[in-house]
Amino acid sequence: MRFFFLFLLTLTFLNCDRLIRTPKNERCICTEEYNPVCVEARGNQIQYDNSCKAHCAGFTEDDFAPCTP
């Protein structure tokens, strides 16, 4: 059981960079409204369902870019 707990703890720390980044670690509450916005990150375009979700991921309106199909 101890090994399993340590294994889960290790996985949690290894995956921290995949968690949603929020400014100052604040909690974000967004609606499920679908009004897509895109951001440019590391040369790739990422699409979010709405601007709130993009803000919660740590992006600002300066990062927004036109969505390309």
C-alpha positions in Angstrom: 0.0 0.0 0.0 2.9 2.4 0.8 4.4 1.8 -2.6 1.1 2.6 -4.3 0.8 5.8 -2.4 4.3 6.9 -3.4 3.6 5.9 -7.0 0.5 8.1 -7.1 2.4 11.0 -5.4 5.2 10.7 -8.0 2.7 10.8 -10.9 1.1 13.8 -9.4 4.3 15.8 -9.3 5.4 14.6 -12.7 2.1 15.8 -14.3 2.0 19.2 -12.6 3.0 20.9 -15.8 -0.1 19.5 -17.5 -2.4 21.0 -15.0 -4.3 24.2 -15.9 -2.2 27.2 -15.2 -4.1 30.0 -13.5 -2.9 33.4 -12.5 -1.8 33.3 -8.9 -3.3 29.8 -8.7 -6.8 31.2 -8.5 -9.8 29.0 -9.1 -11.6 29.6 -12.3 -15.2 29.1 -12.9 -16.3 29.3 -16.5 -19.6 28.7 -18.3 -19.9 26.1 -21.0 -20.7 28.7 -23.6 -19.1 27.8 -26.9 -17.5 30.9 -28.3 -14.1 29.6 -29.5 -10.9 31.6 -29.1 -7.5 30.7 -30.2 -4.1 31.5 -28.8 -0.6 31.1 -30.1 1.7 29.1 -27.8 5.1 27.7 -28.7 4.4 28.1 -32.4 1.2 26.1 -32.2 -2.4 27.3 -32.1 -4.6 26.1 -29.3 -8.3 26.5 -29.4 -10.4 27.0 -26.2 -14.2 26.8 -26.0 -14.4 30.4 -24.7 -12.2 33.3 -23.5 -12.7 32.4 -19.8 -11.2 29.0 -20.3 -8.2 30.6 -22.2 -7.7 33.1 -19.3 -7.8 30.2 -16.8 -5.1 28.5 -18.7 -2.9 31.6 -18.1 -3.4 33.4 -21.4 -4.3 37.1 -21.9 -6.2 38.8 -24.7 -2.8 39.8 -26.1 -2.2 36.1 -26.8 -5.5 35.7 -28.7 -5.2 35.0 -32.5 -7.7 34.4 -35.3 -8.7 30.8 -35.4 -7.6 29.0 -38.6 -9.4 25.9 -39.7 
